[in-house]
């Protein structure tokens, strides 16, 4: 069963979604829409007696005198994006199928270009508590950005559960900082009740990333197939992976972290990474690459400096489902 939430009265649609009425000719080979409230009488003659001079109408209407305006003039209620460089009118009856009318709009690239999360970075120390109600600001844990509205899994994935029940899934900034640029994204699970699974190619190595909870998957960010760099440069925005709804079929022991608990976990993860690099990685491969000595995160794009076996070892210890299973024991 799918958990539903009451959404009455909630403002879920995109603030840049606008509504208007347009007029257009039903029989013209070129459908040009004219916004009704603009009152461009010089442009639009179809609603006046001047319509009789239209060659398209003349071919189709014999008794023109019985019509005060063109019988082929149509008017429609439409919606459009005020951010888009090209205005596209969408009939109002098709609006329920648009991402603009629900919380999906928060992951639209046009929306993200205005509501840039980096412009609202938290200036407070990473020890900020859950009592801080300003959810517009992000946590910073030793240089790792953590949007506080998100929930985090132990293998460094995140879930954003919106007011209307839609959930977006992605990988966190620790994941992208350590593994570096992703060359290819292949979606394994597509739709249905599944654990969202994707294969990411990093430095020529294929790595299977699995979200540890079941989701009724309704969509994937297929744009990442052609622009995989978005996953690395904007992991909490344009780099999202899956969208769907939570189910009640949640495996025991896979609860997600948030707030103060997530901050403390991330702090421990950065320390564990440094210990792992010093103790487990072949240092001959890191020749000339300095490691941070202040307890912070070891070199950015660490995987790009490793051989295949060490990349898999790194992934196995921090980002694979094994991390979850190990903590269930």
N, C-alpha and C positions, 0 to 999 in steps of 0.2 A: 504494500500500500504506500501511496505517496503522501507525504505530509503536506497539508495545505495550510495557508495562513490567510487571515482576514486582511483584505487589501482595500476595503472600502474607505474612501477619503484620503488614501495615500497618494502623494504626488509621485508617480512613477515615470511619466513620459518625459522626454527630453525637453529642457527649457527652450531649445532652439527650434522646436517643431512648431510651425505656424499654420494657421488655417485661413482660407479665403474662398471666394467663389470665382469661377472663371467661365467665360463664354467661348464657344467654339462652333465651327461649322460641321454639321454631321456628314456632309457629302463632299467636302473639299478634299482633294488628293493630298494636300498639305495641311495637317492639323495644327493650326496656330491658336494658342490659348491666350485670351485677353482677360486680365484681372478685372472683375466686374466693378469693384469699388474705385477704380482709377478714373472712371468717367471719361475715357478717351473717345469722345464723340467723333473726332476727326479720323480716328483709326477704325473704329467699329461702326459701320453703317447698317449692320444687319437688323438692328432693332428699330430702325427708322424706315420711312417710306423710300429711302434711297436704296433699299435692298434690291429693288427691281432692276437696277443697273448692273447687278452682278451677273456676269456671263454664265457662271455655274448654275445659279438659280433659274435663269431664263430658259435653260435647256430642260429643266425639270418641272417647272410650274407653268401651266397653261393659263389659268384664270388668276392672274396676279392681283386683281383688284379686291379679292375677298380677304387678303391678308394685310394687316397693318405692319407686320414685321415678317422677316423671312421664316418660313415654316421649318427650315433646317437649322435654325439657331438653337443651340443647346446650352444649358447652364448647369454647372456641376459644383458641388462642394468638395474641395480638395485640401490636402495638406502638403507642406514642403519644408525643406531644411533651409533655415536662414543663414547657415554657415557655408553651405555648399557653393562652390564657385559657379556651378551650372545649376540653375533652378529647375528641378524636376517635380512636376505636380503629380501627386498620387491621389486617386479617387478616395473619398472618405470611407466608402464601404470596404476598401481594401486595407485600411489603416490598422485593423487588429492584427494583421500578419506582419506588420512592420516592426523592426527592432526599436524604432523611435518611440513607440507607445508603451514600452516596458523598461525595466532596468537594464536591458541589453545595451541601451544607448550609452551607458557609462564606459563601454569598451569600444565605442566608435572612434576612429582616428581623428575625425573632424572635431568631435567633442573633446577628446584628449588634448588636442592642439590648443584649446582655450583653457580648459580646466586642468592645467599642467600640475601634476602632483608635486613636482620639484619646486614649484613656487610656494608651497606650503610646508616646507621642511620644518620639523620641530627643532627649535633652538634650545630646548631644555636638555639636561643630561639624560642618558639612557636609563637612569634609575627612576624615571617618571612612573607614577603608580597608576593603577586602574581607576583611581578616584578622579584623575584628570579627565574631564568630560569633553575636552576639545578634540573630537575625533577627526578633525580636518588636518591635524598635524601628525607627522610620522615619528616613530622612534628611530634613534640611531644607536646601534650597538657596535662599537669599535669599527665604525665606518660602514657598517651594513645597514641599509635602509629597510625598515619594517613598518609598513602601513598598519596602524593599530586596529583598523576595522577588520583586518583579515585574521583567519585562523590558520595555524601552521602544523604540518605533519612532521614527524621525526626524520623523514627522508627529504626534507627541504622543499616541500610543495605547499601551496597555499590554497585556501578556499574563501571566496567572498560570497556570503549568503545575503541576498538582498531582501527588502521588505516584501516583495511579491513572491518569494520562495525560490527565485532563480539563483543558481549557484555557478560561479565561474571558478575554474581551476587553472593553476599555473605553477611555475617553479619560482623560488624566491631569489633574492639578490645574492645570497651566499652561494647558491648553486651556480649562478651565471658568473659570479666573480671568480670562483675557483676553477670551473671547467672552461671558461672562456668562450670564444665564438663557436656557435653551432653552425655546421655546414649543411645539414639536411634534417628535415623533420618528416617522420612517417607515422601516421596515425594507425594504431592497431585496432582499438575499439572505436566503433562509429556511433551506433545508436543502440538503445535498450538499456536494461539494468546491468551495468558492468563496472568494474574497477577501471577508471579511465587510464589507458595505457598508450604510450607513445615511444617511438624509438628515435633517439637523437644521435646524430653522427658528430662526434667531437674529435678533431685531429685524426680523422680516418677510422675511428673506433665507434662501432654501433653500441649504444647504451639504452637498455630498456627501462623506462621510467614509469612507475605504477603508483597511482594515487591509492592510499590504503583503505579507502572506504568505497562502498557501492554508490553509484549515481545513476539516475535515469537520464542517460545522455541524450540531449536533443540537438546538439550541434558541436562543431569543431572549428577552430580558427584555421581554415584551409589556406588562408593567405600566407601562412608561415611556410607553406611548401615552396612558394616562389620568393619569399622574403624571410628566410630563417634568422637573419641577423636581428630582427625585431625581438626575438626571444631573449637575446643577450642585452640589447640596448634598452629595452623597455619591458622587463619581465612582469611588472604589475599592471601594465596597460595594454598596448598593442600586441604584447607577447603572450597573452592568455592562450590556454590550450583547449579547454572544453567548457561547455555550458550545459546545465541540466538541472535536475531537482534531486534533493536528498531522498533517501528511502529509509524505512525502518529496519532494513536488513543490514545492520552495521556489525562488522566483526568485533568481538570483544577485545578490548585492549588497544583499539585504534583511535582513541579520542584525540582531538586536536588541541593545540596550545594557543593561548591568546593572552594579551596583556602582560602583567608582571611575570607570569610563568613562562611566556614565550621569550621575554627579554633575557631572563636568567638562563634559559636553555641555549639561546643563541650565543650568549657570552661563553658558555661552556664549550659549545661547538667550535668557536674560534680558537680556544685554547687547545682543544683536542686535535684540531687540524695541525697546529704547530708541532705538537708532540708527534703526530703521525708522520709528518714530513721529516722531522729530525731522526725518527727511529725506524721508519719503514721504507722510505724512498731511497733509491740508489743515488747518492749525492754526486756521483760523477756526471749524472745527467743534468745537474743543476749548476754546472761550472759557470762561474761569473754571475750567478743570480743570487742576490742577497736575500736573506730571510729576515723578517721583522723580529726584533728581539724584545719588543715591548708587550708581548702577549696578544698582538693583533693578528690579522689574517695573513697567512703566508702568501707570497707573491701572487699577484693577479694573473689570471689565465694560467694557473699552475699546470693544467693538463697539456697545454701547448708545448711545455718543456719536458714532457715525460714520454717514455716508450710505452708501447701498447699494454704490456703486462702491468706496469705501474699505474696507468690510467684506469685499468679495470680494478686494480686493488684499491685505488682512491675512491672510485665509484662504489665499489662493494661496501666500503666502510662508512660512507656518508649518505649515499643517495639511492641505494637499491632497496627493494622491499625487505631485504635481510635485516636492515637496521630496525624495522618495526618488529619483525619476528624475534630478533635477539632480545629486545626489550620486553617481550611478552613472557619470556622464560622466567 
